[in-house]
Amino acid sequence: MDTFTAIAERRAVKHYDPSFVLPVADEKKLFEHLLLAPTSFNIQNWRFVVVRDPAQKKAVRAAAWNQAQIEEAQLTVVICGDLKAWDKSPERYWRNSPPATQEMLVPMIRQFYSNAGPQVERDEVMRSAGIAGQTLMLAAKSLGYDSCPMIGFDPVAVGKLIDLPADHVIGMIVVVGKALKPAHPRGGQLAMDEVIFTDRFPE
């Protein structure tokens, strides 16, 4: 499936066939491409908890307003972010680059984030989580699967269930699987001139 078709056909599907078995090769391909999602300074600050254990899925479902897709979809991925990824051996993020590139960029990472403050750290994590979530959903659609991005859950409760480290936060949950029922028709898109402006917002 081409990219434009995947974008047009991707929908938030709520009902999945729990009997479907996701091929191992497809799961591997999804995660390989998920890890290509861009991050600022290539700090790769996203972290992904794949909930597989049935009891754990049931517990996460309870913390997510009892939404069935948590249990019924083939993949339940809690997309998290490491707020301090920038300060954890940042030379790793550029280890395959020429020495001159490493010498320029690695110090810049620490210089920028050490002065930026906690709000920027959190903003970076949420941006990265959002891009990763969309990457996962489009990759899934390209392989013929459906998905659903979810913010309807108690992040504190889910954090406890997955042993979320203190310097991490949860961005969203994305489920992927074989749709049992299609999504509802699109509710209505705003016109381009309501959301796309040239140079500045209109008066």
N, C-alpha and C positions, 0 to 999 in steps of 0.2 A: 504494500500500500504506500502511495506517495505521501509526502509530508502534508500537502494541502488537504488531501482527503482525510488523513488522520485528524487534522485539526478540525475539519468540518464535522466529522462523524463522532468525535469524542464527546461523550455525555456522562453525566453523573448517574451511573446505574446503581440501583438499590437492591435488586434481587438477583441472586446468583445460584447456579446449579451446584449444590454442595457435593454431588456425586462425581463431578468432573475432576480428572486428575491432570494437573498442569505438567506437561512434559519437562523433564529435567533440563533438556537442551534449551527450551524456551525460557525457563527461569534464569538460567545462566546468562543467556543473551540479554535479558531484561536488566540484570544487575550489572553486567559489563558495560552496557550503554548508560545506565544510571550514573555510574562513576565518571562519566564524561561530562556531566553537568558542570557548567562554569561556576567558579567562585572567585571572589576578589583576591588578587595576589596569588591565586592558585592554592589558597590555604586549605581547601577541601574540608571545610569546617562542618559539613553535614555528617551525621551518623545515623545508621538505619538499624532499627530493631525489628526483625522479622518474627512475628508472633506465630508459632507453630503448634505448641502444646495445646491440646484441646481444653484443658482446665484453665490455662492462661488466656486462651481466646475467650472463654466464657466470662472470665473475670474482667477482661478489657471490655467486652460487650456490656457488662453491667455498668461499667464506668463511662460508657458511651451511649447513655440513654436507651440502652437495650436495643440498639440498632442491629438488625439481623446480619447485615453484610459483614460485620466483624468476624462472625463465625462461619458464614456460608461461602464467602469468597475464598479463592485458592491462596492468595497472598494478602496478609495484613501487615502493613509496613508502617511502623511509627517513625516518622522522620524527625530527627532531633538535630541539635547543633551544639558544637563545643565552643563556648564563648571564648575560651582561651587557646584555641587551636593556633592562633598566630604566634603564641609564645612557647609552643611545644616543638622544639627542634625544627624551626622553620626552614633550615637548610634542606630538609627532606623534600620540600615542595619544588625545588629547582635543581635537584641532584643530577638530572640528565642534561642540563643546560651547559653551555660553554662557561668557563671560569669567569670571564668578564661579566656575563649576565648574572651569575650567582653573586659576585662581589657587589654588583649594583643593587639587585633586588632584595636579597636576604636582609641587609641592614634596614632597607626601607620598610619592610614589614613591621619590624619592632618599633621603628621610629614613628610610624604612622599610628599604630594601634596603642602603643604605650601612652600617647598623648591624646588619643581620641575619646577615651572614657567608656563607661559601661553601656550608654545608650547606643553608641556606634557599634559596639560588640554585638549587642542584641539585634540591632537593625541588620547587620551583616548576616547573622545566623538566619534571621527570618527571610531575608532575600534569597539566601542560598537554599533554604528549605523549600521556598516557593518554586524556584527554578528547578530544583531536583524533583519536586512533586510533578510538575508539568512534564519534565523529561520522562519520568516513569510512565505517566499516563499516555503520552503520545507513543512511546515505545510499545506499550501494551496494545494500543489500538492498531499500530502497524503490524502487530503479530496476530491480530484478529480477536483480541481480548478486550474486555471492558474494565472500567475502573470507577472509583468514586473518591474525591478528596473530601476529607472529613475534619471539621473543627468542633463538631458536636460531641464533646467528651470533657470529662473533668481532668485537666492536665495534672493536677496534684495527685489524684488517685492513680492515673495511668503511670505517672512518674514513679510512684512507689512500687507499682507492680513490676516495672521493668528495671528497677534499681538505678534510676537516672542519677548520674553523678551530680554533685552540687554545682559544678561549673558548666552544666549543660541545660538546655531548655528544649521543650517539644514545640515543633512548628505545626505539624498536622499529622493525620493518619491518612494513608492511601491504601485502598483495597483494590485488588486486581483479580479478575476471574472470568468465568464463562457466564454471560448473562442468561438468566432464566426468563426475565421479562425485559422488554426494551424500556428505555427511559421515556418519561413523558415528553411530548413535543416541546420545543423551545418556547419559553414563556413570552418572549418578545425582546428583540434587540433594539437598543437605542440607535437613532440615526447617526451617521458619521458626524454631521455638523453639530451634534450635541456633545460630542466627546473628543473630537479631533480639531485642534486650533492651530493657527499659524503664528508663530513667534510669541504670542502671549494670550492670556485669557481675554475673551471679549468683555467689553464694559457692560 
